[in-house]
Amino acid sequence: MAFIDLSGVSGAKYRFRLWRDGTDHLPIAGNFVVVLEGSAEVAVIGMTNDLSQARSATKAKGEAHVYTRLNVARATREAEHADLLSHYPKARVVGEEG
């Protein structure tokens, strides 16, 4: 899938784009998730000021896909991150803000 839509606990839907293996990502702020292949299980939820570094932070490889969502406003990133974490409490949290 090129896109995945995830819901937060609030009911809001967030669209993430697949970050294909072997491609670079723009160094822009945003949120990211790792979804296990063949399921809708969200294994990792994160946010960062530089999405180009997100893949190495997730340690995702093989049977997992990294999806990203561009968010320029810090307040938006933080609100979406918290909403998703509340809906997927078993997901590992990764990322940094600063």
KETOR-400945 format. One record per residue (C-alpha): x, y, z; residue in one letter. Coordinates in steps of 0.02 Angstrom, whole numbers, plus 32768, in hexadecimal, padded with zeros to 4 digits. Layout:
# residues N
NODE  east  north    up  type
NODE     X      Y     Z     a
...
***
This chain:
# residues 98
NODE  east  north    up  type
NODE  8000   8000  8000     m
NODE  8041   80AC  7FD5     a
NODE  7FD9   80FB  805E     f
NODE  7F91   80C4  8104     i
NODE  7F0B   811B  8169     d
NODE  7F16   810B  8226     l
NODE  7E98   8147  82A5     s
NODE  7EC2   819D  8347     g
NODE  7E61   8181  83E7     v
NODE  7E04   8223  83BF     s
NODE  7DBF   81D5  8320     g
NODE  7E29   8245  82B0     a
NODE  7E77   81EE  821B     k
NODE  7F2D   8208  81EA     y
NODE  7F72   81DB  813F     r
NODE  8025   819B  8135     f
NODE  808A   817C  8096     r
NODE  80F7   80E3  807F     l
NODE  81B1   8107  8086     w
NODE  81F2   808A  8007     r
NODE  8290   802B  802F     d
NODE  832A   806F  7FD6     g
NODE  82E6   8120  7FC4     t
NODE  8318   81BE  801F     d
NODE  82A1   822B  8081     h
NODE  829F   82E7  808C     l
NODE  82E9   8328  8131     p
NODE  8244   8372  8169     i
NODE  81E5   8364  820D     a
NODE  8157   82E8  821E     g
NODE  810D   824D  826B     n
NODE  8132   8199  823B     f
NODE  80F2   80EB  825D     v
NODE  8133   803C  823F     v
NODE  80AF   7FBE  8209     v
NODE  80D1   7F04  8205     l
NODE  80C0   7EB8  8158     e
NODE  8021   7E56  8139     g
NODE  7FC4   7EA6  81CA     s
NODE  7F86   7F4C  8207     a
NODE  7FED   7F3D  82A7     e
NODE  8042   7FE1  82D1     v
NODE  80E8   7FAF  8320     a
NODE  813A   805B  8331     v
NODE  80F7   810D  833E     i
NODE  816E   81A0  8338     g
NODE  818A   8257  830F     m
NODE  8227   82B2  82DE     t
NODE  826B   8355  829D     n
NODE  82C5   82F4  8211     d
NODE  8265   8268  81BD     l
NODE  82FF   8239  8157     s
NODE  8344   81EC  81F7     q
NODE  82A4   8192  822C     a
NODE  82C8   80E9  81DA     r
NODE  8369   80CF  823C     s
NODE  8312   8100  82DE     a
NODE  8287   8081  82C3     t
NODE  82FC   7FEE  82A2     k
NODE  8278   7FB5  8225     a
NODE  82AE   7F39  81A2     k
NODE  8270   7EA0  8149     g
NODE  81BB   7E83  8176     e
NODE  818F   7F36  81A9     a
NODE  8167   7FD3  8148     h
NODE  818B   8087  817B     v
NODE  8104   8107  8154     y
NODE  811C   81C2  816A     t
NODE  80AB   8259  817F     r
NODE  80F0   8308  8160     l
NODE  80C3   8385  81E8     n
NODE  811A   842B  81ED     v
NODE  80C6   8471  828A     a
NODE  810D   8428  832A     r
NODE  8066   8437  8385     a
NODE  8013   83D0  82FB     t
NODE  8099   8349  8304     r
NODE  8089   833C  83C0     e
NODE  7FCB   8336  83BE     a
NODE  7FC4   82B1  8337     e
NODE  804C   824C  838D     h
NODE  7FEC   824D  8433     a
NODE  7F48   821F  83DC     d
NODE  7F98   818A  8384     l
NODE  7FF3   814F  8420     l
NODE  7F4F   814C  847F     s
NODE  7EFF   80E1  83F7     h
NODE  7F95   806A  83E4     y
NODE  7FD8   8057  8496     p
NODE  803F   7FBB  846E     k
NODE  80A7   8015  83EA     a
NODE  815B   803F  8413     r
NODE  817D   80FA  841A     v
NODE  8211   813F  83B8     v
NODE  824E   81EC  838C     g
NODE  828A   8290  83CC     e
NODE  8251   8343  83D5     e
NODE  82BA   83D9  83F4     g
***
